[in-house]
Structure formats: structure tokens, C-alpha cells
Amino acid sequence: MSGSKVDVRVERCKTTGTENDIVECSGSWTLPDGTHRSGPVERADLEDEGRTIPGRATATRATVATGRQVVVGVLGMPAPVPLGLGVIVLTVRYVLRPPA
């Protein structure tokens, strides 16, 4: 997201969707010109509620720099989970393979 670097106060998060699998957060921030704004906060999660997090913002929306993985794998898990499991399985196979 483009915008100015700001500190974003995540004020409220709620879950939506048929399985409460979507998190929508809102908050407030102050732009470099001193203008105080509020609106949706992208990439924030339930545990961010009440926290102030560095991010970027425009006059209408903000995105926090959480550092969390955003990509979701086929099974609905964050992408590193299935990849990590694959590495573990391959490692166990290699270690347990009988010597040639």
C-alpha cells in the first residue's frame, strides 16, 4: 500500500464470514500534516486490538506492518505450515531410510 508512514491505533476488530474466518479491523492514525483520520485497518488481526502498530496510511485507510505471512495455502493454513510439514516429512524419510 502506498501512503505515509504512521503509527496506527487498532481500536476494534471483529470476525465475519460463515465460519468467522474473516477479520475486519478499524482504527485511527495521524497523518504527517497533523490530520487525524480513522477507518479500516488492513492486515491487522484480533490480537492487534488495542495496540499501536507501525504502518502506512492515506486519508481513508491504513495497513499495518505486522510481518505476518499473508499468503494462505490450499488447506486454509498459512503457506509456511504445509511447506514446513513437507520438509519435516522429507527429513524423516531421509534419516530413517536404510543404508544402501
N, CA, C and O atoms as CSV, one atom per row, in Angstrom:
chain,resi,resn,atom,element,x,y,z
A,1,MET,N,N,0.844,-1.180,0.000
A,1,MET,CA,C,0.000,0.000,0.000
A,1,MET,C,C,0.882,1.235,0.000
A,1,MET,O,O,1.909,1.279,0.678
A,2,SER,N,N,0.484,2.208,-0.745
A,2,SER,CA,C,1.172,3.482,-0.703
A,2,SER,C,C,0.587,4.290,0.447
A,2,SER,O,O,-0.420,3.903,1.038
A,3,GLY,N,N,1.192,5.357,0.744
A,3,GLY,CA,C,0.729,6.196,1.838
A,3,GLY,C,C,1.890,6.607,2.705
A,3,GLY,O,O,3.038,6.240,2.454
A,4,SER,N,N,1.580,7.367,3.715
A,4,SER,CA,C,2.604,7.872,4.627
A,4,SER,C,C,2.860,6.886,5.759
A,4,SER,O,O,1.958,6.169,6.193
A,5,LYS,N,N,4.099,6.864,6.227
A,5,LYS,CA,C,4.414,6.044,7.395
A,5,LYS,C,C,3.781,6.691,8.619
A,5,LYS,O,O,3.980,7.876,8.886
A,6,VAL,N,N,3.014,5.890,9.357
A,6,VAL,CA,C,2.320,6.393,10.543
A,6,VAL,C,C,2.274,5.294,11.593
A,6,VAL,O,O,2.587,4.138,11.309
A,7,ASP,N,N,1.884,5.658,12.797
A,7,ASP,CA,C,1.552,4.686,13.831
A,7,ASP,C,C,0.034,4.553,13.837
A,7,ASP,O,O,-0.691,5.539,13.969
A,8,VAL,N,N,-0.432,3.314,13.693
A,8,VAL,CA,C,-1.871,3.040,13.586
A,8,VAL,C,C,-2.365,2.449,14.899
A,8,VAL,O,O,-1.818,1.454,15.377
A,9,ARG,N,N,-3.384,3.047,15.478
A,9,ARG,CA,C,-4.032,2.528,16.685
A,9,ARG,C,C,-5.179,1.630,16.238
A,9,ARG,O,O,-6.167,2.114,15.685
A,10,VAL,N,N,-5.055,0.310,16.477
A,10,VAL,CA,C,-6.111,-0.637,16.118
A,10,VAL,C,C,-7.129,-0.616,17.251
A,10,VAL,O,O,-6.852,-1.088,18.354
A,11,GLU,N,N,-8.293,-0.071,16.976
A,11,GLU,CA,C,-9.279,0.161,18.029
A,11,GLU,C,C,-10.304,-0.953,18.168
A,11,GLU,O,O,-10.772,-1.235,19.271
A,12,ARG,N,N,-10.656,-1.587,17.052
A,12,ARG,CA,C,-11.703,-2.612,17.122
A,12,ARG,C,C,-11.494,-3.633,16.022
A,12,ARG,O,O,-11.208,-3.277,14.878
A,13,CYS,N,N,-11.639,-4.919,16.374
A,13,CYS,CA,C,-11.585,-5.995,15.388
A,13,CYS,C,C,-12.774,-6.910,15.613
A,13,CYS,O,O,-13.189,-7.146,16.747
A,14,LYS,N,N,-13.319,-7.423,14.511
A,14,LYS,CA,C,-14.424,-8.363,14.623
A,14,LYS,C,C,-14.252,-9.431,13.549
A,14,LYS,O,O,-13.605,-9.212,12.526
A,15,THR,N,N,-14.852,-10.597,13.813
A,15,THR,CA,C,-14.809,-11.664,12.828
A,15,THR,C,C,-16.128,-11.690,12.067
A,15,THR,O,O,-17.196,-11.432,12.622
A,16,THR,N,N,-16.022,-12.005,10.790
A,16,THR,CA,C,-17.202,-12.128,9.936
A,16,THR,C,C,-17.034,-13.363,9.067
A,16,THR,O,O,-16.045,-14.086,9.193
A,17,GLY,N,N,-17.975,-13.601,8.207
A,17,GLY,CA,C,-17.913,-14.759,7.329
A,17,GLY,C,C,-18.727,-15.903,7.899
A,17,GLY,O,O,-19.130,-15.872,9.061
A,18,THR,N,N,-18.965,-16.899,7.084
A,18,THR,CA,C,-19.811,-18.013,7.511
A,18,THR,C,C,-19.184,-18.808,8.646
A,18,THR,O,O,-19.899,-19.415,9.443
A,19,GLU,N,N,-17.873,-18.813,8.728
A,19,GLU,CA,C,-17.181,-19.547,9.798
A,19,GLU,C,C,-16.349,-18.607,10.674
A,19,GLU,O,O,-15.384,-19.039,11.304
A,20,ASN,N,N,-16.713,-17.346,10.713
A,20,ASN,CA,C,-15.933,-16.338,11.450
A,20,ASN,C,C,-14.454,-16.388,11.073
A,20,ASN,O,O,-13.576,-16.258,11.926
A,21,ASP,N,N,-14.198,-16.578,9.785
A,21,ASP,CA,C,-12.823,-16.727,9.327
A,21,ASP,C,C,-12.248,-15.457,8.704
A,21,ASP,O,O,-11.107,-15.456,8.241
A,22,ILE,N,N,-13.022,-14.390,8.690
A,22,ILE,CA,C,-12.540,-13.122,8.156
A,22,ILE,C,C,-12.471,-12.112,9.298
A,22,ILE,O,O,-13.437,-11.939,10.040
A,23,VAL,N,N,-11.331,-11.449,9.434
A,23,VAL,CA,C,-11.151,-10.451,10.492
A,23,VAL,C,C,-11.174,-9.061,9.857
A,23,VAL,O,O,-10.430,-8.784,8.916
A,24,GLU,N,N,-12.027,-8.202,10.380
A,24,GLU,CA,C,-12.100,-6.815,9.926
A,24,GLU,C,C,-11.763,-5.915,11.104
A,24,GLU,O,O,-12.375,-6.014,12.168
A,25,CYS,N,N,-10.788,-5.041,10.908
A,25,CYS,CA,C,-10.367,-4.138,11.989
A,25,CYS,C,C,-10.510,-2.691,11.546
A,25,CYS,O,O,-10.468,-2.374,10.358
A,26,SER,N,N,-10.680,-1.833,12.527
A,26,SER,CA,C,-10.720,-0.397,12.267
A,26,SER,C,C,-9.845,0.294,13.309
A,26,SER,O,O,-9.556,-0.257,14.370
A,27,GLY,N,N,-9.437,1.498,12.981
A,27,GLY,CA,C,-8.563,2.211,13.903
A,27,GLY,C,C,-8.404,3.660,13.522
A,27,GLY,O,O,-9.183,4.208,12.742
A,28,SER,N,N,-7.377,4.274,14.087
A,28,SER,CA,C,-7.130,5.690,13.819
A,28,SER,C,C,-5.627,5.935,13.705
A,28,SER,O,O,-4.809,5.144,14.175
A,29,TRP,N,N,-5.291,7.050,13.069
A,29,TRP,CA,C,-3.907,7.409,12.839
A,29,TRP,C,C,-3.830,8.902,12.578
A,29,TRP,O,O,-4.838,9.540,12.277
A,30,THR,N,N,-2.627,9.458,12.694
A,30,THR,CA,C,-2.399,10.869,12.405
A,30,THR,C,C,-1.433,10.975,11.242
A,30,THR,O,O,-0.321,10.450,11.301
A,31,LEU,N,N,-1.850,11.645,10.196
A,31,LEU,CA,C,-1.009,11.831,9.015
A,31,LEU,C,C,0.096,12.843,9.320
A,31,LEU,O,O,-0.019,13.608,10.277
A,32,PRO,N,N,1.166,12.856,8.518
A,32,PRO,CA,C,2.280,13.773,8.769
A,32,PRO,C,C,1.889,15.248,8.826
A,32,PRO,O,O,2.582,16.036,9.468
A,33,ASP,N,N,0.782,15.643,8.163
A,33,ASP,CA,C,0.361,17.053,8.205
A,33,ASP,C,C,-0.443,17.374,9.468
A,33,ASP,O,O,-0.919,18.497,9.633
A,34,GLY,N,N,-0.595,16.373,10.373
A,34,GLY,CA,C,-1.307,16.596,11.629
A,34,GLY,C,C,-2.778,16.233,11.588
A,34,GLY,O,O,-3.466,16.329,12.604
A,35,THR,N,N,-3.274,15.816,10.428
A,35,THR,CA,C,-4.679,15.450,10.286
A,35,THR,C,C,-4.934,14.095,10.932
A,35,THR,O,O,-4.254,13.114,10.630
A,36,HIS,N,N,-5.915,14.052,11.818
A,36,HIS,CA,C,-6.293,12.796,12.487
A,36,HIS,C,C,-7.365,12.106,11.645
A,36,HIS,O,O,-8.375,12.717,11.294
A,37,ARG,N,N,-7.141,10.833,11.323
A,37,ARG,CA,C,-8.075,10.076,10.488
A,37,ARG,C,C,-8.436,8.756,11.148
A,37,ARG,O,O,-7.745,8.296,12.057
A,38,SER,N,N,-9.516,8.154,10.690
A,38,SER,CA,C,-9.901,6.823,11.157
A,38,SER,C,C,-10.558,6.079,10.007
A,38,SER,O,O,-11.053,6.689,9.059
A,39,GLY,N,N,-10.558,4.757,10.100
A,39,GLY,CA,C,-11.147,3.944,9.051
A,39,GLY,C,C,-10.675,2.512,9.153
A,39,GLY,O,O,-10.169,2.099,10.196
A,40,PRO,N,N,-10.837,1.733,8.066
A,40,PRO,CA,C,-10.433,0.335,8.082
A,40,PRO,C,C,-8.917,0.188,8.178
A,40,PRO,O,O,-8.157,0.994,7.642
A,41,VAL,N,N,-8.504,-0.863,8.876
A,41,VAL,CA,C,-7.076,-1.163,9.030
A,41,VAL,C,C,-6.830,-2.551,8.445
A,41,VAL,O,O,-7.288,-3.554,8.993
A,42,GLU,N,N,-6.113,-2.599,7.341
A,42,GLU,CA,C,-5.821,-3.851,6.669
A,42,GLU,C,C,-4.626,-4.548,7.326
A,42,GLU,O,O,-3.745,-3.896,7.887
A,43,ARG,N,N,-4.611,-5.890,7.247
A,43,ARG,CA,C,-3.555,-6.760,7.769
A,43,ARG,C,C,-3.473,-6.782,9.288
A,43,ARG,O,O,-2.520,-7.333,9.837
A,44,ALA,N,N,-4.442,-6.200,9.979
A,44,ALA,CA,C,-4.489,-6.298,11.436
A,44,ALA,C,C,-5.273,-7.553,11.797
A,44,ALA,O,O,-6.072,-8.039,10.997
A,45,ASP,N,N,-5.048,-8.081,13.002
A,45,ASP,CA,C,-5.724,-9.296,13.441
A,45,ASP,C,C,-6.289,-9.077,14.837
A,45,ASP,O,O,-6.045,-8.045,15.461
A,46,LEU,N,N,-7.048,-10.059,15.321
A,46,LEU,CA,C,-7.724,-9.925,16.616
A,46,LEU,C,C,-6.766,-9.544,17.740
A,46,LEU,O,O,-7.098,-8.713,18.585
A,47,GLU,N,N,-5.576,-10.150,17.753
A,47,GLU,CA,C,-4.640,-9.858,18.848
A,47,GLU,C,C,-4.029,-8.463,18.753
A,47,GLU,O,O,-3.366,-8.015,19.688
A,48,ASP,N,N,-4.244,-7.769,17.629
A,48,ASP,CA,C,-3.741,-6.403,17.483
A,48,ASP,C,C,-4.672,-5.364,18.110
A,48,ASP,O,O,-4.277,-4.212,18.289
A,49,GLU,N,N,-5.896,-5.755,18.443
A,49,GLU,CA,C,-6.864,-4.815,19.010
A,49,GLU,C,C,-6.289,-4.162,20.269
A,49,GLU,O,O,-5.812,-4.845,21.175
A,50,GLY,N,N,-6.343,-2.837,20.309
A,50,GLY,CA,C,-5.821,-2.082,21.442
A,50,GLY,C,C,-4.349,-1.724,21.319
A,50,GLY,O,O,-3.824,-1.001,22.165
A,51,ARG,N,N,-3.681,-2.204,20.305
A,51,ARG,CA,C,-2.255,-1.926,20.116
A,51,ARG,C,C,-2.044,-0.786,19.130
A,51,ARG,O,O,-2.919,-0.477,18.320
A,52,THR,N,N,-0.880,-0.170,19.208
A,52,THR,CA,C,-0.444,0.812,18.223
A,52,THR,C,C,0.685,0.175,17.437
A,52,THR,O,O,1.684,-0.256,18.012
A,53,ILE,N,N,0.527,0.115,16.115
A,53,ILE,CA,C,1.437,-0.630,15.252
A,53,ILE,C,C,1.916,0.281,14.126
A,53,ILE,O,O,1.124,1.050,13.582
A,54,PRO,N,N,3.202,0.208,13.766
A,54,PRO,CA,C,3.673,0.973,12.609
A,54,PRO,C,C,2.987,0.498,11.336
A,54,PRO,O,O,2.687,-0.687,11.190
A,55,GLY,N,N,2.744,1.412,10.432
A,55,GLY,CA,C,2.119,1.048,9.161
A,55,GLY,C,C,2.160,2.199,8.186
A,55,GLY,O,O,2.945,3.135,8.333
A,56,ARG,N,N,1.303,2.115,7.189
A,56,ARG,CA,C,1.167,3.172,6.196
A,56,ARG,C,C,-0.304,3.543,6.098
A,56,ARG,O,O,-1.176,2.695,6.293
A,57,ALA,N,N,-0.579,4.793,5.800
A,57,ALA,CA,C,-1.977,5.216,5.751
A,57,ALA,C,C,-2.180,6.336,4.754
A,57,ALA,O,O,-1.271,7.103,4.434
A,58,THR,N,N,-3.416,6.398,4.277
A,58,THR,CA,C,-3.895,7.522,3.478
A,58,THR,C,C,-4.992,8.185,4.304
A,58,THR,O,O,-5.162,7.873,5.482
A,59,ALA,N,N,-5.723,9.085,3.697
A,59,ALA,CA,C,-6.802,9.754,4.426
A,59,ALA,C,C,-7.957,8.810,4.721
A,59,ALA,O,O,-8.761,9.090,5.610
A,60,THR,N,N,-8.063,7.690,3.994
A,60,THR,CA,C,-9.239,6.831,4.138
A,60,THR,C,C,-8.972,5.435,4.689
A,60,THR,O,O,-9.907,4.785,5.157
A,61,ARG,N,N,-7.733,4.950,4.651
A,61,ARG,CA,C,-7.453,3.589,5.137
A,61,ARG,C,C,-5.998,3.446,5.556
A,61,ARG,O,O,-5.137,4.242,5.181
A,62,ALA,N,N,-5.750,2.404,6.347
A,62,ALA,CA,C,-4.397,2.137,6.821
A,62,ALA,C,C,-4.079,0.654,6.645
A,62,ALA,O,O,-4.973,-0.190,6.596
A,63,THR,N,N,-2.805,0.364,6.553
A,63,THR,CA,C,-2.310,-1.008,6.511
A,63,THR,C,C,-1.191,-1.104,7.528
A,63,THR,O,O,-0.264,-0.294,7.506
A,64,VAL,N,N,-1.261,-2.083,8.420
A,64,VAL,CA,C,-0.216,-2.234,9.425
A,64,VAL,C,C,0.869,-3.146,8.903
A,64,VAL,O,O,0.627,-4.030,8.082
A,65,ALA,N,N,2.070,-2.912,9.397
A,65,ALA,CA,C,3.232,-3.714,9.030
A,65,ALA,C,C,3.425,-4.771,10.107
A,65,ALA,O,O,4.249,-4.612,11.007
A,66,THR,N,N,2.652,-5.857,10.005
A,66,THR,CA,C,2.688,-6.875,11.052
A,66,THR,C,C,3.816,-7.862,10.894
A,66,THR,O,O,4.268,-8.454,11.874
A,67,GLY,N,N,4.283,-8.051,9.660
A,67,GLY,CA,C,5.322,-9.042,9.436
A,67,GLY,C,C,4.769,-10.455,9.368
A,67,GLY,O,O,5.535,-11.399,9.170
A,68,ARG,N,N,3.471,-10.629,9.525
A,68,ARG,CA,C,2.878,-11.960,9.440
A,68,ARG,C,C,2.726,-12.366,7.988
A,68,ARG,O,O,2.627,-11.522,7.097
A,69,GLN,N,N,2.708,-13.675,7.761
A,69,GLN,CA,C,2.513,-14.206,6.420
A,69,GLN,C,C,1.066,-13.995,5.988
A,69,GLN,O,O,0.143,-14.344,6.724
A,70,VAL,N,N,0.865,-13.439,4.825
A,70,VAL,CA,C,-0.487,-13.164,4.359
A,70,VAL,C,C,-0.976,-14.274,3.432
A,70,VAL,O,O,-2.182,-14.499,3.326
A,71,VAL,N,N,-0.070,-14.961,2.768
A,71,VAL,CA,C,-0.449,-15.994,1.813
A,71,VAL,C,C,-1.080,-17.169,2.556
A,71,VAL,O,O,-0.558,-17.621,3.575
A,72,VAL,N,N,-2.203,-17.657,2.039
A,72,VAL,CA,C,-2.877,-18.792,2.654
A,72,VAL,C,C,-2.779,-19.978,1.709
A,72,VAL,O,O,-3.032,-19.852,0.511
A,73,GLY,N,N,-2.410,-21.127,2.256
A,73,GLY,CA,C,-2.247,-22.334,1.457
A,73,GLY,C,C,-3.574,-22.979,1.095
A,73,GLY,O,O,-4.638,-22.478,1.459
A,74,VAL,N,N,-3.505,-24.075,0.388
A,74,VAL,CA,C,-4.678,-24.774,-0.108
A,74,VAL,C,C,-5.555,-25.272,1.034
A,74,VAL,O,O,-6.780,-25.277,0.904
A,75,LEU,N,N,-4.965,-25.689,2.142
A,75,LEU,CA,C,-5.727,-26.241,3.251
A,75,LEU,C,C,-6.239,-25.172,4.203
A,75,LEU,O,O,-6.785,-25.504,5.255
A,76,GLY,N,N,-6.079,-23.914,3.867
A,76,GLY,CA,C,-6.552,-22.843,4.737
A,76,GLY,C,C,-5.551,-22.488,5.818
A,76,GLY,O,O,-5.865,-21.703,6.713
A,77,MET,N,N,-4.351,-23.050,5.755
A,77,MET,CA,C,-3.297,-22.750,6.728
A,77,MET,C,C,-2.353,-21.736,6.099
A,77,MET,O,O,-2.270,-21.643,4.874
A,78,PRO,N,N,-1.639,-20.973,6.925
A,78,PRO,CA,C,-0.617,-20.099,6.345
A,78,PRO,C,C,0.365,-20.938,5.530
A,78,PRO,O,O,0.694,-22.060,5.917
A,79,ALA,N,N,0.826,-20.405,4.418
A,79,ALA,CA,C,1.675,-21.154,3.490
A,79,ALA,C,C,2.880,-21.826,4.149
A,79,ALA,O,O,3.207,-22.946,3.757
A,80,PRO,N,N,3.566,-21.213,5.131
A,80,PRO,CA,C,4.729,-21.890,5.706
A,80,PRO,C,C,4.391,-23.200,6.425
A,80,PRO,O,O,5.264,-24.055,6.569
A,81,VAL,N,N,3.151,-23.377,6.876
A,81,VAL,CA,C,2.801,-24.594,7.619
A,81,VAL,C,C,2.918,-25.829,6.739
A,81,VAL,O,O,3.668,-26.740,7.090
A,82,PRO,N,N,2.194,-25.908,5.578
A,82,PRO,CA,C,2.346,-27.103,4.755
A,82,PRO,C,C,3.758,-27.279,4.231
A,82,PRO,O,O,4.243,-28.406,4.136
A,83,LEU,N,N,4.432,-26.176,3.886
A,83,LEU,CA,C,5.797,-26.288,3.401
A,83,LEU,C,C,6.710,-26.841,4.490
A,83,LEU,O,O,7.563,-27.685,4.217
A,84,GLY,N,N,6.534,-26.373,5.715
A,84,GLY,CA,C,7.335,-26.864,6.838
A,84,GLY,C,C,7.079,-28.334,7.101
A,84,GLY,O,O,8.012,-29.085,7.384
A,85,LEU,N,N,5.818,-28.757,7.013
A,85,LEU,CA,C,5.493,-30.170,7.212
A,85,LEU,C,C,6.138,-31.027,6.140
A,85,LEU,O,O,6.617,-32.127,6.415
A,86,GLY,N,N,6.149,-30.516,4.911
A,86,GLY,CA,C,6.798,-31.260,3.828
A,86,GLY,C,C,8.278,-31.443,4.078
A,86,GLY,O,O,8.813,-32.520,3.815
A,87,VAL,N,N,8.947,-30.436,4.573
A,87,VAL,CA,C,10.376,-30.526,4.882
A,87,VAL,C,C,10.602,-31.538,6.003
A,87,VAL,O,O,11.553,-32.318,5.949
A,88,ILE,N,N,9.742,-31.529,7.010
A,88,ILE,CA,C,9.880,-32.476,8.126
A,88,ILE,C,C,9.706,-33.903,7.625
A,88,ILE,O,O,10.480,-34.787,7.993
A,89,VAL,N,N,8.693,-34.138,6.784
A,89,VAL,CA,C,8.456,-35.487,6.255
A,89,VAL,C,C,9.646,-35.951,5.428
A,89,VAL,O,O,10.102,-37.084,5.582
A,90,LEU,N,N,10.152,-35.094,4.557
A,90,LEU,CA,C,11.309,-35.467,3.745
A,90,LEU,C,C,12.530,-35.743,4.607
A,90,LEU,O,O,13.291,-36.669,4.324
A,91,THR,N,N,12.725,-34.958,5.645
A,91,THR,CA,C,13.860,-35.157,6.532
A,91,THR,C,C,13.740,-36.489,7.259
A,91,THR,O,O,14.719,-37.230,7.351
A,92,VAL,N,N,12.563,-36.804,7.775
A,92,VAL,CA,C,12.352,-38.069,8.495
A,92,VAL,C,C,12.564,-39.238,7.542
A,92,VAL,O,O,13.189,-40.228,7.922
A,93,ARG,N,N,12.059,-39.148,6.310
A,93,ARG,CA,C,12.268,-40.211,5.331
A,93,ARG,C,C,13.756,-40.430,5.077
A,93,ARG,O,O,14.224,-41.567,5.023
A,94,TYR,N,N,14.480,-39.351,4.924
A,94,TYR,CA,C,15.918,-39.447,4.630
A,94,TYR,C,C,16.660,-40.086,5.798
A,94,TYR,O,O,17.516,-40.947,5.597
A,95,VAL,N,N,16.335,-39.668,7.006
A,95,VAL,CA,C,17.024,-40.169,8.196
A,95,VAL,C,C,16.683,-41.635,8.442
A,95,VAL,O,O,17.554,-42.407,8.841
A,96,LEU,N,N,15.434,-42.031,8.211
A,96,LEU,CA,C,15.010,-43.387,8.507
A,96,LEU,C,C,15.245,-44.374,7.351
A,96,LEU,O,O,14.997,-45.570,7.507
A,97,ARG,N,N,15.706,-43.903,6.231
A,97,ARG,CA,C,15.946,-44.781,5.093
A,97,ARG,C,C,17.101,-45.732,5.415
A,97,ARG,O,O,18.124,-45.293,5.942
A,98,PRO,N,N,16.958,-47.023,5.110
A,98,PRO,CA,C,18.040,-47.955,5.389
A,98,PRO,C,C,19.254,-47.651,4.508
A,98,PRO,O,O,19.099,-47.188,3.379
A,99,PRO,N,N,20.451,-47.908,5.016
A,99,PRO,CA,C,21.662,-47.617,4.244
A,99,PRO,C,C,21.703,-48.485,2.971
A,99,PRO,O,O,21.221,-49.617,2.949
A,100,ALA,N,N,22.279,-47.926,1.949
A,100,ALA,CA,C,22.348,-48.655,0.659
A,100,ALA,C,C,23.475,-49.659,0.647
A,100,ALA,O,O,23.674,-50.352,-0.350
